[in-house]
Amino acid sequence: MTQPPPPPPNQPPDPQGGFGAPTPPQQQPEPGYGYPQQPPAQPEPGYGYPQQPPQQPYGYPTAPQQPQQPQQPPQYGGYPQQQPVQPPYGYPTQPQQPQYGGYAQPAPPPAPGGGKKLSAQLQIVIAAVVAVVLIIGVGIWYANSGGGDGGNEAKGSGGTSQGTGGGGATGGNGLGGGGKEKVPADTKAKMAYTVAEPKVADLTDVSGSWLTDKAFVKPGVNSLVAYDLDKPTVLWTLPLTGQVCGASRHVTADNKAAILFEAAKRVAPRFYQNCTEVGVVDLNTGKLLWSTSVTGGSAGDQKVRFSEVTLSGATVAAGGTDGGAAFDLANGNPRWKPQPNDQNCYDLGYGGGEGLVAVRKCGSYDNPNVLIQNLNPTTGAPLSQYKMPPGVKYASVVSTKPLVVAADVGETAGDGSGISDFFSIDEKTGKLKAKITADADQYAARCRSTKVEACSQALVGNGRLYVPTEEHEGSTGEYGSETNEIIAFDLATGRTVPEKADAGDGFTSVPLRMDGGNLIVYKEPPYDKGGRIVSVDGGTMKETLLLENPADKTIHNAETSFSLNGAELLYRDGRFFISETMVSKPRESSSTNDIKEYLLVSFSAGH
């Protein structure tokens, strides 16, 4: 059976070690993710409009084929050619003449009993014309549906296990409400504890963090460590062969998470190893349930290197510039892995949660063809596909259901956010519903462009996309009064909705996650106040205070010692954790005024 096409020859990793648009190939490797990689040299296939893949010829389950529906006029990169330029907030497209395969359909013959009857000969002529138009339309649709670009092959032979995955970026029914977070008996918080940064010899990735009902789990050095929720007691430590180099955002209902880690410990002088091992951890017990690696694709007989991992249903999926692979959550058996192909196609990575979406790249490094594929998580068969427009080298999945993707089209964002536009896509058909322009001077959401599931400050729920604005002068105009708002876009039309959530003078709102139809939001504080956690109704955008941190200077300094663009923030049931994603070698200084550096700080409200 056909396996997924492999990656092109190796490409350079993101040299920034953080957010931002990609830069030309570098000689230094990204910390923890392996050696630098060379770009491929394959010509780029052409772009087209959104497509539903043709029926799989290999017996893989795909979305049921429906009769061809009227479509928009011929498009280029997913945008109607006759559409006027879209304003910053995005507007819906204008109604178009019903068409088939890009051609206007002929009017049907008059119904029986209405007007003159057509002669038998004329009816035959009309039927022949209609048949020719339909054949041409179907041929053009198929030519643009991804055939020949490596886009519509099932990834693997599939498996039998099924299940439902934890996590998802969608809200509850209706607009707002339905959240699990309740207002604590006392919203005044105290600092529960801090954990100092571990001593490392070089820059070390400690990305990943999870909250269960008993523990806060965080990567350490060559290990995973579980801390008590209310004190710095270590509940368990899971030693690993090397450093954690990837962690799933999503967790199953019974607290299983996927991780990537290195096969050996880092040693001088280069302090890195390839990120090749995939595993699943039981966060309740600290047991590594299984771990494995795969070969193939551009890696040949060597182990495939990964840079991120996710969960969807009963599937663990890992991706990187060597290509993508997937594994059975229960036992680690491979569902698919990279395979050679002649079009330089490979799965860069996957978005998980309620669905499984691949960002697939084909062609050359300088001029790639980027495809968004909604997959069957068990077999890897594409259920629908959308071709990103020209000028897109990377794409990030903000949500899989509904499907929302972010990209920096033509590297025009200019602010290192990795986002110039959001794309609202129908995951069932692959059709573009709305393109939302995210002006870099207005909006503060960020994606790490070389990773597929690494966006922050962008939430999807209630049929809306929620993003914060950039900071601006507050109502008083005084120093320290800078503030921002959270605004929402309708995913069906791309338009902004009237409601917004004001952070208030001196505070900056940072959306963390959806809670049913509500948003959990952190408010970064001004110099004289503590930070706050609020629940924002996803419909009315009215807020409810859940937690307020102390304004004490020492505590305030600890809270604000983290960069919000390089930290992970988790809130659950009155407890708030801020933790680092990267730890560096300690600075050599004898100054007693050095700012303390923490791996994590924890706050707890009265219960």
Secondary structure by P-SEA (a helix, b strand, c coil): cccccccccbbbcccccccccccccccccccccccbbbbbbccccccccccccccccccccccccccccccccccccccccccccccccbbbbccccccccccccccccccccccccccaaaaaaaaaaaaaaaaaaaaaaaaaccccccccccccccccbbbbbccccccccccccccccccccccccccccccccccccccccccbbbbcccbbbbbcccbbbbbccccccccbbbbccccccbbbccccccccccbbbbccccccccccccccccccccccccccccccccccccccccccccccccccccbbbbbcccbbbbbccccccccccbbbbcccccccccccccbbbbbcccccccbbbbbbbbcccccccccbbbbbcccccbbbbcccccbbbbbbcccccccccccccccccccccccccbbbbbcccccccccccccccccccccccccbbbbbcccccccccccccccbbbbbbcccccccccbbbbccccbbbbbccccccccbbbbbccccbbbbbbbbcccccbbbbcbbbbccaaaaaaaaccccccbbbbbcccbbbbbbcccccccccccccccccccbbbbbccc
